[in-house]
Amino acid sequence: MSPRSAKAASRDAVHHPVFARFYARHSVAAEPVIAAYRKELLAGLSGRVIEVGAGNGLNFAHYPTAVSEVVAIEPERMLRQLAADAAVRADVPVDVVPGVAEALPVKSEAFDGVVASLVLCSVRDVPRALAELRRVLRPGGELRFFEHGVAPGAGTAVAQRVLDRTVWPLLFGGCHVARDTVGALRAAGFELGPYRRLLVPPKGPKLPSSYCVLGTARRPEHD
């Protein structure tokens, strides 16, 4: 492999072009519902922020102006280009760069805030990804998360787990709908702040991906 090809391969560690096109259309169509959750997720952030799995950049319009810089990590080429286009229109400085959650291309303790928005469902190694988020966050810094999660009902939760082991990740770019984000954050050493479980959308038929959790966690001050 040539150096140029190796560089391109490293930048596209995640390559789901069909799903990327679907996600780009679907996420824009769903924005009238999702926008309020994005605004809640990002409210009150300030300083330097790293967003992991930025997708097509729909969060960028909701960052408060107290944020001095957003480093947006997106591994999928098409989504990264759409995110770069969205960054130009943002009210805060946004730098879109390639990378994966399990190996973030940034220095340790470099950020005041970390944002994980509908991304932990699709990372290949959740403990490793959360260890990276903890590494790049300064002690006392805050993690904001908005993620798919396991349903409260036993029957639906079993169905989610079956889908996670079979067709769902294949159809939806590696997404898993039954991961326990809150439990994973505790296991990774984060201090949980307020969080709430919600249905997205709040009305209508419930899909395996409708069960979500939105909240905050912190890297311990004396870490």
Sequence and secondary structure as in RCSB ss.txt:
>XXXX:A:sequence
MSPRSAKAASRDAVHHPVFARFYARHSVAAEPVIAAYRKELLAGLSGRVIEVGAGNGLNFAHYPTAVSEVVAIEP
ERMLRQLAADAAVRADVPVDVVPGVAEALPVKSEAFDGVVASLVLCSVRDVPRALAELRRVLRPGGELRFFEHGV
APGAGTAVAQRVLDRTVWPLLFGGCHVARDTVGALRAAGFELGPYRRLLVPPKGPKLPSSYCVLGTARRPEHD
>XXXX:A:secstr
  HHHHHHHHHTSS  HHHHHHHHHHHHHHHHHHHHHHHHHHTT  EEEEEES TTSTTGGG  TTEEEEEEE  
SHHHHHHHHHHHHH SS EEEE  BTTB SS TT EEEEEEES TTT S HHHHHHHHHHHEEEEEEEEEEEE  
 SSHHHHHHHHHHHHTTHHHHTTT  S   HHHHHHHTT EEEEEEEEESSSSS   TT EEEEEEEE  TT 
